[in-house]
Amino acid sequence: MPSLLLLLSLCLMKQVWSLTPLAVVVPQDPILTIGASLAAMCIVNPEVNEDAQDLYWTLNGMRLPADLYNLVNNSALKVTIHGLNGSRQQSGDNLLCHRSDNRVLAGTCLYVGFPPEKPTNITCWSKNTKDLTCKWNPGGEGESFLHTNYTLKYKLRWYGKENECQEMARAGPNSCYIPKDLALFTPYEIWVEASNKLGTAASDILSLDILDVVTTDAPFDVQVNRVGDLEDQLSVRWSSPPALRDFLFQAKYQIRYRVEDSTEWKVVDDIGNQTLCRLAGLRPGTVYFVQVRCNPVGIYGSRKAGIWSEWSIPTAASTPRNERSSGTCYQKSGESSSNLRRELKQFFGWVKKHAYGCTALNIKLYDQWRVWLQKSHKTRNQPSLTVPPFLFSQNQEVAVFVGLQEDSPGR
């Protein structure tokens, strides 16, 4: 069936080609810059019984005024258009010559626009050193008038042939993806060429080493758990991206968290290379969403900062609910300061009694005091004091952590 349709199409095309054209428009498919003028002529076949003075012109379906016409002779009508605007469609504008009965005699396409401007801001990243994706910004507004082709080219800086990236738009518009066959420890030169019917332009050359632009998968198996009965803390644990476990590098991690009914994230930066940490200063009885991301710094000795991965899938957990009654009266700020001094005296007294001989107070000792303090406050039905929201690292030694409880709804 497809073969039959193809034969019929060829037969019809031969019949059309064998016909004598009624007229012709010159020039055919002109390419012009915005603001230019165009003089076009419709020349009628002498065998056609049609007087040129009865013809008229249309541009994109709109009839052009007669004062733009010039009757050359009985078989030729000229039109002159000044100050051309950019093409309405990238396939070109239609300039047509019509008979008096509105039938089309002939036509041409106009391509009006600007030459391409050079692409800018090329940025590239490699997923686990296996591939390379690059994005760029196009030139100016000329791209909205003429179809412009972009080609990303790359080669090794000191040797090797020039290559063209084939998988365009893999990461969205104005992007290209190189899936394999990339060399490590050798810099590349990368640039983008833009071309349309009015010319070509090339971006500045970007030089990079694959190891300097590595990103990775998001951390996985993120677990968020309560820290015993501590009502203002959550423990966060995760696994590093598996694709980079065999590489020599020093990862950095970031955590961000938010309460369930908010869209505002709080970011914790100073985590380093550990995969376990603790958030403190949280609201009691509140659901939190937590995410982690990774930056593979210094792969094989690279001195560049690395590129952050995507955030992990959000993991939810809730802090323990405190048991203070809703009718509790809270002291004013002066009273709170007085209580703060009293609580500090209690803390150092407790340390002297329970940690005699210790020269440093580690986090486990602090946790023990926090549990004792919360139980004491629940008994006395007074508001407790907790640490400000910051990160407790595993095995990090702590001196004194004091501060007012993070405000919770209803206070």
C-alpha positions in Angstrom: 0.0 0.0 0.0 2.8 2.6 0.8 4.5 1.7 -2.5 1.2 2.4 -4.4 0.8 5.7 -2.7 4.4 6.6 -3.5 3.8 5.8 -7.2 0.6 7.8 -7.3 2.5 10.8 -5.7 5.3 10.5 -8.3 2.8 10.4 -11.1 1.0 13.5 -9.9 4.3 15.3 -9.5 5.2 14.5 -13.1 1.9 15.9 -14.3 2.5 19.1 -12.4 6.0 19.4 -13.7 4.8 18.9 -17.2 2.3 21.8 -16.9 3.3 25.3 -18.2 3.4 27.7 -15.2 0.8 30.4 -15.3 3.2 32.9 -13.8 6.4 33.2 -11.9 7.5 35.6 -9.0 11.1 36.8 -8.9 13.1 36.8 -6.8 12.4 33.3 -5.4 12.8 32.8 -1.6 14.7 36.0 -0.8 16.6 36.3 2.5 16.5 39.8 4.0 17.4 41.6 7.2 14.8 43.4 9.2 14.1 46.9 7.9 15.2 46.1 4.4 13.1 46.8 1.2 12.0 44.2 -1.4 11.0 44.7 -5.0 9.3 41.6 -6.4 7.8 41.1 -9.9 5.0 38.8 -11.0 5.5 37.8 -14.6 2.5 36.2 -16.4 3.0 33.5 -19.0 2.2 35.0 -22.4 0.0 31.9 -23.2 -2.2 32.8 -20.2 -5.0 35.2 -21.1 -4.4 37.5 -18.1 -3.6 41.3 -18.1 -1.1 42.3 -15.4 -3.0 45.4 -14.5 -5.8 43.1 -13.1 -3.4 41.3 -10.7 -2.9 42.0 -7.0 -0.5 41.0 -4.2 -1.0 39.5 -0.7 1.5 39.1 2.1 0.6 36.4 4.6 -3.0 36.6 3.5 -3.3 40.4 3.7 -3.9 42.3 0.5 -1.2 44.9 -0.2 -2.4 48.4 -1.2 -2.3 49.3 -4.9 0.0 52.3 -4.3 2.8 49.8 -3.8 2.3 48.4 -7.3 4.1 49.4 -10.6 2.8 48.1 -13.9 5.9 47.1 -15.9 3.9 46.0 -19.0 0.8 44.0 -19.8 2.4 40.8 -18.5 4.4 42.0 -15.4 3.3 43.7 -12.2 5.9 44.9 -9.7 5.4 45.4 -5.9 7.8 47.3 -3.6 7.7 46.8 0.2 9.8 49.0 2.5 10.8 48.4 6.1 10.2 44.7 6.3 9.4 43.3 9.7 10.7 40.0 10.9 9.1 36.9 9.5 6.0 35.8 11.4 6.8 32.2 11.0 10.2 30.5 10.8 9.2 28.7 7.6 9.0 32.1 5.9 6.3 34.7 5.0 4.1 34.0 1.9 4.1 36.7 -0.8 1.5 35.7 -3.5 0.4 37.1 -6.8 -3.3 36.7 -7.5 -5.6 36.8 -10.6 -8.6 39.1 -10.6 -10.8 36.1 -9.7 -8.7 35.6 -6.5 -6.9 32.5 -7.8 -3.2 32.3 -7.0 -0.9 32.6 -10.0 2.5 32.3 -8.3 4.3 33.1 -5.1 7.5 33.2 -3.1 8.7 32.9 0.5 10.3 35.8 2.3 12.9 35.1 5.1 13.3 38.3 7.2 15.3 38.4 10.4 18.8 38.9 11.8 22.0 36.9 11.5 22.5 34.8 14.7 24.3 36.3 17.6 27.0 34.2 19.3 25.7 31.8 22.0 26.7 32.6 25.6 27.0 31.1 29.1 27.9 27.5 28.2 27.7 25.3 31.3 28.5 21.6 31.4 28.3 18.8 34.0 29.2 15.1 34.0 27.1 12.5 35.8 29.5 10.2 37.7 32.3 11.0 35.1 30.5 8.8 32.5 28.9 11.4 30.3 28.7 15.2 29.6 25.7 17.5 29.3 26.0 21.1 28.2 23.5 24.0 28.1 23.8 27.5 26.7 21.9 30.7 26.1 21.0 31.6 22.5 21.8 35.0 21.0 19.4 37.9 20.6 15.8 38.2 19.4 16.8 37.3 15.8 16.2 33.7 16.7 12.4 34.4 17.0 12.3 35.4 13.3 14.4 32.8 11.5 15.0 29.2 12.3 18.4 28.9 13.8 20.4 25.6 14.1 22.7 25.1 17.1 25.6 22.7 17.0 27.8 21.9 20.1 31.3 21.0 19.1 34.1 19.6 21.2 37.7 18.3 21.0 40.6 17.5 23.2 42.7 20.7 23.7 46.0 19.5 22.4 45.1 16.8 20.0 42.2 14.9 18.6 39.6 15.6 15.9 36.6 18.0 16.2 33.4 16.2 17.2 29.8 17.2 17.0 27.3 16.4 19.8 24.4 14.4 18.4 21.8 14.2 21.1 20.2 17.7 21.1 17.7 18.9 23.7 18.2 16.0 26.0 18.3 18.3 29.0 15.8 20.8 27.6 16.0 23.5 25.0 19.5 24.7 24.0 21.3 21.6 25.4 23.2 18.6 24.1 24.2 15.3 25.6 27.4 13.3 25.0 26.8 9.8 26.4 30.2 8.2 26.2 33.8 8.0 24.9 35.1 10.9 27.1 38.7 11.1 28.3 39.6 11.9 31.9 42.6 13.9 33.1 42.7 15.8 29.7 41.0 19.2 29.1 38.4 19.6 26.4 37.6 22.6 24.3 33.8 23.1 23.9 31.9 25.7 21.9 28.5 26.2 20.2 27.9 27.3 16.6 24.6 29.0 15.6 23.5 29.3 12.0 20.5 30.5 10.0 19.8 31.7 6.5 21.6 35.0 7.2 24.9 33.7 8.6 26.7 31.9 11.4 28.2 32.8 14.8 30.3 30.9 17.3 30.4 31.1 21.1 33.6 31.6 23.1 35.5 28.4 23.7 35.0 26.8 27.1 37.9 24.8 28.4 37.2 22.2 31.1 38.3 18.9 32.6 35.6 16.3 33.1 36.7 15.7 36.7 36.1 19.4 37.5 32.4 19.3 36.6 31.3 16.0 38.2 27.9 15.7 39.8 26.3 12.6 41.1 23.1 10.9 42.1 21.3 12.2 45.1 22.1 10.4 48.4 19.7 7.5 49.0 18.3 5.5 52.0 17.7 8.8 53.9 16.4 7.9 57.4 15.1 10.5 59.9 14.4 9.3 63.4 13.6 10.7 66.9 16.4 11.0 69.4 14.9 9.2 72.4 12.5 11.4 74.2 14.2 14.7 73.2 11.3 16.7 71.8 13.3 19.2 69.8 15.7 16.9 67.9 15.8 14.5 65.0 18.6 12.3 63.8 19.3 12.1 60.0 21.3 9.3 58.4 21.9 8.5 54.7 24.0 6.5 52.3 26.5 8.1 49.9 25.8 7.8 46.1 26.9 4.3 45.1 28.4 5.3 41.7 31.2 7.2 43.4 32.2 4.7 46.1 35.2 3.6 44.0 36.4 7.1 43.4 39.0 9.0 45.4 37.1 12.1 46.6 35.9 14.1 49.6 32.2 14.6 49.5 30.3 17.5 51.0 26.6 17.2 52.1 23.8 19.6 52.7 20.6 19.1 54.5 17.4 21.1 54.2 14.3 20.7 56.2 10.8 22.3 56.6 7.7 21.8 58.7 4.8 20.0 57.1 2.6 23.1 56.6 5.3 25.3 55.1 7.1 25.8 51.8 10.2 27.5 53.4 13.3 25.3 53.7 16.0 25.8 56.2 19.5 24.7 54.9 22.3 23.2 57.0 25.7 23.7 55.3 28.4 22.7 57.6 28.1 18.9 57.5 31.3 17.9 55.8 31.9 14.3 54.7 29.8 12.5 57.4 26.6 10.6 56.7 25.0 11.0 60.1 24.0 14.2 61.9 21.4 15.6 64.2 19.0 18.6 63.9 18.1 20.5 67.1 16.0 23.4 68.1 12.9 21.9 66.4 9.3 22.3 67.4 7.9 19.6 69.6 5.1 17.4 68.1 5.8 18.6 64.6 6.2 16.8 61.3 9.4 17.7 59.4 10.4 16.9 55.8 14.1 16.4 55.3 16.3 16.2 52.1 20.0 15.6 51.5 22.2 16.4 48.6 25.9 15.7 47.7 28.8 17.6 46.2 31.7 15.3 45.1 34.6 17.6 45.9 38.2 16.8 44.8 37.7 13.7 42.6 41.1 12.4 41.8 42.7 15.6 43.2 40.5 18.1 41.3 40.7 21.5 42.9 37.3 22.7 41.6 34.3 23.1 43.8 32.2 20.3 42.2 28.5 20.5 41.4 25.6 19.8 43.8 23.4 16.8 43.0 19.7 16.9 43.0 18.0 16.7 46.4 17.0 13.3 47.7 13.4 12.3 47.9 11.8 14.0 51.0 11.7 11.9 54.1 9.2 12.7 56.9 9.4 12.3 60.6 7.9 14.0 63.7 9.4 15.2 66.9 7.9 13.9 70.2 5.0 15.9 71.5 5.6 17.8 74.8 3.2 17.2 77.6 2.8 20.8 79.0 -0.8 21.8 79.3 -2.2 24.3 77.0 -3.2 26.6 79.9 0.4 27.1 81.1 1.4 30.8 81.6 4.8 31.7 80.2 7.2 34.1 81.8 8.1 37.4 80.3 11.6 37.9 78.9 13.0 39.2 82.2 11.7 36.2 84.0 13.1 33.9 81.2 16.6 35.4 81.6 16.4 34.7 85.4 15.3 31.2 84.7 18.1 30.8 82.1 20.7 31.6 84.8 19.0 29.2 87.2 19.0 26.5 84.6 22.7 27.0 83.8 23.5 26.6 87.5 21.5 23.4 87.5 23.3 22.2 84.5 26.8 22.7 85.9 25.6 21.3 89.2 24.3 18.2 87.5 27.6 17.9 85.5 29.7 18.2 88.7 27.6 15.4 90.3 27.3 13.0 87.3 30.5 13.7 85.3 33.2 14.1 87.9 36.6 14.1 86.3 35.5 14.8 82.7 37.5 17.5 80.9 35.1 17.6 77.9 31.4 17.2 77.6 30.4 15.0 74.8 26.9 14.9 73.1 25.9 11.8 75.0 26.4 13.5 78.3 24.5 16.5 77.1 21.6 14.2 76.0 21.4 12.8 79.5 21.1 16.2 81.0 18.5 17.2 78.5 16.3 14.2 79.4 16.8 15.0 83.1 15.9 18.6 82.5 12.8 17.9 80.5 11.5 15.5 83.1 12.2 18.1 85.8 10.2 20.7 83.9 7.3 18.4 83.2 7.1 17.8 86.9 7.2 21.5 87.7 5.0 22.3 84.6 7.4 25.1 83.5 8.7 25.8 80.0 12.0 24.2 79.2 15.0 25.7 77.5 16.6 24.1 74.5 19.5 24.6 72.2 19.2 26.9 69.1 18.7 25.1 65.8 22.1 23.9 64.6 23.8 20.6 63.6 25.2 18.2 66.1 27.9 16.0 64.4 28.6 12.5 65.4 31.3 12.4 68.2 31.3 16.2 68.3 32.3 17.6 71.7 30.0 20.2 73.1 30.6 22.9 75.8 27.3 24.6 76.6 24.1 24.7 74.5 21.4 27.1 75.7 18.7 29.2 74.1 15.0 29.8 74.0 12.7 27.1 72.5 11.7 27.8 68.9 8.3 29.4 68.8 5.5 27.0 68.1 2.0 27.8 66.9 -0.1 29.1 69.8 2.6 30.9 71.7 
